[in-house]
């Protein structure tokens, strides 16, 4: 089962390696990991998608909390979670296919970033599931290159994940 | 006050009341050593013969003093040699602060001479680590390092200081307080949960307390003894919990686990409520925790929330410092009796009998029992790893005021002699005895020089059987007797070796020499070594 874990950490060098090291040495599976600064420049926020049962997720939370530079850990439940991930895909596409691909982009919400005589590059920012469907649809056009970020997520509603005052 | 960072490092140690440091110099840590020289009246530097042993000595010192202790190494191989000691301290939750030199800041990452990424390499085994690049951060980093090492669940903290940083100047002021927003260990237990734990213990018909190393870490020895006696609850320990209770205590039933004693293991099997205090239910202590949690109600106190529910499910989890939680329980608990349960457990306490040993050897368990009865009550005994460790853990009779140390979690061979040196220096009024086999001794005997040089009068008992006894036994029983790479032919004459260091030594091969050795070990306060010949086929259990 997949879990979305939000982690607030000190914005120090080496923090990411402590976190990824913790996952590998304790045998936790990371599906994706995305990190970036927050509105407070001393704090970074990491979103981890991890696979495991409840016991594993409890251990992940507890072990993360033991790291000195980890300020806060919260596992977001599916219903309270707004999640996005970004995909950029370059597909083989000559003039005869362009309008087909444009239709797909229109329906799926993807944007055309770049175009050449033989290729088209599309970007799509959406949920993991939507990106997966989009990938299936463009696969027949011969994907030349694909790149995606990890998922980032935030809680629905007014509640926030913030360091304790 | 303006000063060089190297001098500020020394001032930090003084501010932390550090009197002894264990280390091994090298180019990258020389600025600090130079500054340390000016503080020799305040801080004694002990030159060990291998960096790992500096870490083990700090470990022994910390366990007896109850406060973080310091070891030092240079960059590269000096630092990587420390890793085993860091991992050992991590596994046993021992507070040490390790200071390493690093190559100049502008050279980091270019594979220069004696460069190693020690903060990276030691990461899995440290509670926290710092690579100090800005001298202005130095006072805060040192203050935090000692605070992190010694509070919450204790553990090793590493501070890596590049050589050029050691030479830079800063305006030094040691901070009085620490505020780390990501580190606020819970010490006070939840009041309602404490009440629930207590009533579960009161409702039990066959309660049992299992003590781990956490009781030492929290200095809760007195509280757990009082609680056990007030509620008349039998007590067992893990290997790390040995010597919280004296073997003379009628409520004490010994060490549990795969190398434990029958009375302790039967108590675990038959109890209805098991109260774990600062014990992490390691695999050597409880082989089948899943089976145990099905049949037994588990109450678990630990200061580290991650230990609760990690290896065994707890019916009553309780995060907090054992001393604080147990004091609260003591106030609320009413006196109880469990006469029938205790009488039943007493039937598992069988008197020891010893088989006669082959010619030229003695029965190691018999020797252990006799020696321990003769040793002063407050002796610190440091067991190494292997058969000698189990014979000490289960055979050495701990008296009130005695202390047992070993590298229980990591099982690090070569721990006993350096740890004994540290233990003795932490409290020179106590006799300290290292007990090891001829395998481990050959990983650590270079520290005889350290003991001689610094006049550290420890006693060393080497049990020799010319083989790695526990591995040999494993091969004999688990690999159809295919014994390989376990015989130590080529070992030196240990008596001559000791004498080469100017250390008094004696060999035990029969009852007469056994009595002579016991007299030497229990009566002299001099540095001495006793070799005890045991049969290579002598069983661990």
HADDOCK unambig.tbl for C-alpha pairs under 7 A between the chains (distance, minus, plus):
assign (segid A and resid 59 and name CA) (segid B and resid 306 and name CA) 6.40 0.50 0.50
assign (segid A and resid 59 and name CA) (segid B and resid 310 and name CA) 6.94 0.50 0.50
assign (segid A and resid 62 and name CA) (segid B and resid 305 and name CA) 6.65 0.50 0.50
assign (segid A and resid 62 and name CA) (segid B and resid 306 and name CA) 5.02 0.50 0.50
assign (segid A and resid 63 and name CA) (segid B and resid 306 and name CA) 6.13 0.50 0.50
assign (segid A and resid 68 and name CA) (segid B and resid 128 and name CA) 6.67 0.50 0.50
assign (segid A and resid 68 and name CA) (segid B and resid 182 and name CA) 5.29 0.50 0.50
assign (segid A and resid 68 and name CA) (segid B and resid 183 and name CA) 5.41 0.50 0.50
assign (segid A and resid 69 and name CA) (segid B and resid 182 and name CA) 5.50 0.50 0.50
assign (segid A and resid 70 and name CA) (segid B and resid 182 and name CA) 5.28 0.50 0.50
assign (segid A and resid 71 and name CA) (segid B and resid 181 and name CA) 6.25 0.50 0.50
assign (segid A and resid 71 and name CA) (segid B and resid 182 and name CA) 4.10 0.50 0.50
